[in-house]
Amino acid sequence: CTGSGRIGARDRQRFRVSQGAAIVGSGPNGLAAAITLARAGVPVTVFESASQVGGGMRTGEPVAPGLRHDLCAAIHPMALASEFFSRFELERRVGFVVPEASYAHPLDQGSRGGVGEAAVAYRSIERTVAELGRDGAAFRTMLAPLLNRVDQVQEFAMGGGMLRFPRSPLAAAAVGLRALEQGTGLWNLRFRDEAAPALITGALAHGITGLPSLAAAGVGLVLATHAHARGWPVPIGGTQSIADAMTADLNAHGGAIVTDTTIGDLAELRAHGQFDTVICDTSARGLASLGRQQLPSAYRRKLARVRPGPGACKVDFELDGPIPWRDDRVALAPTVHLGGSRAEIAASESDVTRGKRSERPFVILAQPDAWDTARNPDGRVAIWSYAHVPTGWAGDESAAVIRQIERFAPGFRDRIVATRTTSAVELSRYNANYFGGDIGAGAITMQQLLARPTAGPSPWRTPVPGLYLASASVAPGPGVHGLAGWYAARDALQRDFGLPEPELGVGAAKA
């Protein structure tokens, strides 16, 4: 083998690549694993139960013909932060727009602190601080140590397992100390008004769990750091453009994708060939079912015990124009957090975590059309949103979502042309990894971050040689970053094939 990871024809027999690898699931982790193996010269076949590749990276027309909405993920903080995507040179394959504001948080009239009726997380931390009033300096002090070590913070948070010793203890300590503050009853000590704590709480609520929470604080602080370091980018053409770029690279390196094919048991793969390695981009529960004949019972029980988080009810809108935000600055951000004050969001998130529907749910809204101007016809605006709901909630939350938007954008209701609601139950049918509508494939708790789904430096390995779990159910957790798949594939290359890690960039030579 050469240092580049390429292998010659004479080496293929010695490294047993002729039997290759099967990937179950074509989400970001499944495709990342497939690309890594294929570029090393391993024959790869991806099996996808749906007719469309991408998992959480799909774009479609759920509301009306010709109007494109992202079906799950829409805005991508991790696309510019993931080490896999950096090595893959995603920015050379997909067009991204990085707005001047990453996210916005509308506030009720009369809220204390800040400028106007919203708090805005700009790419510029100084501009953000300047608009947060007397809490601006405290907000800067909270995030500055993380911004100064953003690469080390990213490595600590997404490096393949929280139990690994961090390369930068200082970055780990900075994250840990702030998580101890923002994830406990101490979270209001540094703030005096409402705008700054509401702004950071919107990021923490991406953890979809009761607040305050140590685990959600870790997730939210990393997201907030990226908001000011690299931004939260909008992919041109929708999230499907990321899946399409990954698919094109896989095909160029000899990989195959078989759609409309459900693998209900690992034994069913024998009908498609003999595989040295199987990497499952499935939930932990899904792997327990797939491997019921192969996996040791003790490991299956661990997988089955992975607790789901609250669900999401997705509401897509067609509007006849932009959202009429009361504070015009909210239109500067592609992502908007709707929930009011920190105390109100905490109460709502605690309700849904306990299995109780909230009358005023926390809502995440994406308004990408202003940046992805060619995606939809002029005069037709696609809005993506979801509300946090109890696990398995079958109800239609569109009325509650509309109320939350109208609360901060009077006249929004009059702009609605059409809607499409996907309940938490329907989300789980759309993607089997989203059990009960849990788009994180496992609750974000400290226990399930430290042992996701099991403790150890290589959590994607299973007790069965050649079988790996690579999804949001395994470290480093949810998000369109491809890291779990990349980590599992690198492990498989070394352990199963004796091959070095390949280069992933656009100009890298084929194996």
Secondary structure as GFF3:
##gff-version 3
##sequence-region A 1 511
A	DSSP	alpha_helix	9	14	.	.	.	ID=ss1
A	DSSP	beta_strand	21	24	.	.	.	ID=ss2
A	DSSP	alpha_helix	28	39	.	.	.	ID=ss3
A	DSSP	beta_strand	44	47	.	.	.	ID=ss4
A	DSSP	three_ten_helix	55	57	.	.	.	ID=ss5
A	DSSP	beta_strand	59	60	.	.	.	ID=ss6
A	DSSP	beta_strand	69	70	.	.	.	ID=ss7
A	DSSP	alpha_helix	83	88	.	.	.	ID=ss8
A	DSSP	alpha_helix	90	93	.	.	.	ID=ss9
A	DSSP	beta_strand	96	97	.	.	.	ID=ss10
A	DSSP	beta_strand	101	106	.	.	.	ID=ss11
A	DSSP	beta_strand	118	122	.	.	.	ID=ss12
A	DSSP	alpha_helix	125	130	.	.	.	ID=ss13
A	DSSP	three_ten_helix	133	135	.	.	.	ID=ss14
A	DSSP	alpha_helix	136	147	.	.	.	ID=ss15
A	DSSP	alpha_helix	150	158	.	.	.	ID=ss16
A	DSSP	alpha_helix	169	182	.	.	.	ID=ss17
A	DSSP	alpha_helix	195	204	.	.	.	ID=ss18
A	DSSP	three_ten_helix	205	207	.	.	.	ID=ss19
A	DSSP	alpha_helix	214	229	.	.	.	ID=ss20
A	DSSP	beta_strand	234	235	.	.	.	ID=ss21
A	DSSP	alpha_helix	240	252	.	.	.	ID=ss22
A	DSSP	beta_strand	256	258	.	.	.	ID=ss23
A	DSSP	three_ten_helix	266	272	.	.	.	ID=ss24
A	DSSP	beta_strand	277	280	.	.	.	ID=ss25
A	DSSP	alpha_helix	284	290	.	.	.	ID=ss26
A	DSSP	alpha_helix	297	304	.	.	.	ID=ss27
A	DSSP	beta_strand	311	319	.	.	.	ID=ss28
A	DSSP	three_ten_helix	328	332	.	.	.	ID=ss29
A	DSSP	beta_strand	335	338	.	.	.	ID=ss30
A	DSSP	alpha_helix	342	353	.	.	.	ID=ss31
A	DSSP	beta_strand	363	366	.	.	.	ID=ss32
A	DSSP	three_ten_helix	368	370	.	.	.	ID=ss33
A	DSSP	beta_strand	381	389	.	.	.	ID=ss34
A	DSSP	alpha_helix	398	408	.	.	.	ID=ss35
A	DSSP	alpha_helix	412	415	.	.	.	ID=ss36
A	DSSP	beta_strand	416	422	.	.	.	ID=ss37
A	DSSP	alpha_helix	424	430	.	.	.	ID=ss38
A	DSSP	three_ten_helix	435	437	.	.	.	ID=ss39
A	DSSP	alpha_helix	446	450	.	.	.	ID=ss40
A	DSSP	beta_strand	467	469	.	.	.	ID=ss41
A	DSSP	alpha_helix	483	492	.	.	.	ID=ss42
A	DSSP	pi_helix	493	497	.	.	.	ID=ss43
###
